[in-house]
Amino acid sequence: MSAYWIAHVHVTDEEAYGRYAKLAGAPIAAHGGEFLARGGAHETLEGTDRARHVVARFPSLQAAHECYHSEAYQEALSHAKGASERDLIIVEGV
C-alpha cells in the first residue's frame, strides 16, 4: 500500500533550503519516492498558510519511514533545519 509524505513549508533561508532541495531528491528516489506536488499554486482553506507544499508518494509506509531516517536524507535535512519552518507527516494510502 502506498504512503505519502505531505509537507507544508515556510522557507526562511532560500540559499540553505536550496541545498536541501538539491540533496533530498536522490534519497527520496532511492526509496521509491516520486513527487506528486512540489510547490505550485495552492489555496489554504483551513489552518496555517505556508508558501510551499510538497507531496511525495512512496511504495509503502516502511519505505517512506526508512527514507526519512536514512543517512542521505538526514544529511539533506540538515540544510533545511534553521532555514525553514516545516510540518511533515507520513500517511498511509487507501
Secondary structure as the mmCIF struct_conf table of DSSP 4:
data_model
#
loop_
_struct_conf.conf_type_id
_struct_conf.id
_struct_conf.beg_label_comp_id
_struct_conf.beg_label_asym_id
_struct_conf.beg_label_seq_id
_struct_conf.end_label_comp_id
_struct_conf.end_label_asym_id
_struct_conf.end_label_seq_id
STRN STRN1 ALA A 3 VAL A 11
BEND BEND1 THR A 12 THR A 12
HELX_RH_AL_P HELX_RH_AL_P1 GLU A 14 ALA A 30
TURN_TY1_P TURN_TY1_P1 HIS A 31 GLY A 32
STRN STRN2 GLU A 34 ARG A 38
BEND BEND2 GLY A 39 GLY A 39
BEND BEND3 GLU A 46 GLY A 47
BEND BEND4 ALA A 51 ALA A 51
STRN STRN3 ARG A 52 PHE A 58
BEND BEND5 PRO A 59 SER A 60
HELX_RH_AL_P HELX_RH_AL_P2 LEU A 61 HIS A 69
BEND BEND6 SER A 70 SER A 70
HELX_RH_AL_P HELX_RH_AL_P3 GLU A 71 ALA A 80
STRN STRN4 LYS A 81 LYS A 81
TURN_TY1_P TURN_TY1_P2 GLY A 82 ALA A 83
STRN STRN5 SER A 84 GLU A 92
#
